[in-house]
Amino acid sequence: MTFKDCDGVVIDISSASTKNMIFASPSGVSSTKAGAFTTDGSNGQLDYTSEADFLNEAGTWSVQGHVIIGAQNFKSDISTFTVIDNL
């Protein structure tokens, strides 16, 4: 996820005290997972590497990043991705 302001400018999230990725499964179940910076956070990017069996439902998932910097909450745009059943 890349955090941007309303003008599309990347937000430096390097001082974030909370770094989360919020997922919604195709059936609507929400899960919050700890995110990690892709570098040092100055590029506004937050990443998550899935653990085994987390993405266990085929279909379209949604994800949104959430960080807290001081007293401010920031959320990224919502993205979607598809999970496909194994053969």
C-alpha positions, 0 to 999 in steps of 0.5 A, a space after each residue: 500500500 502507498 499512502 497519499 494525500 488528497 492531491 496524490 502526494 506520497 505521505 512520509 509514514 516513517 514515524 507511524 506508531 501503528 502500521 496495519 493492513 485491514 483485509 476483508 474476505 469475499 464473505 465479508 470477514 475483516 482481519 487486521 494484520 501488522 504491516 511493515 515498511 518496504 524501506 524506512 516508511 519515507 516512501 509512504 509504502 506499507 507491506 504485509 506478507 501473508 502467513 500460511 492459511 490466511 488467504 483461505 477463501 477464493 474470490 475477491 478480497 479487499 485491503 486497506 492500509 492504516 497508520 497512526 502518526 501522533 494523534 492522526 489516523 491515515 488510511 490508504 485507498 482500498 485495493 482489491 485482489 483475487 484469490 484463486 482455488 488450488 487445483 
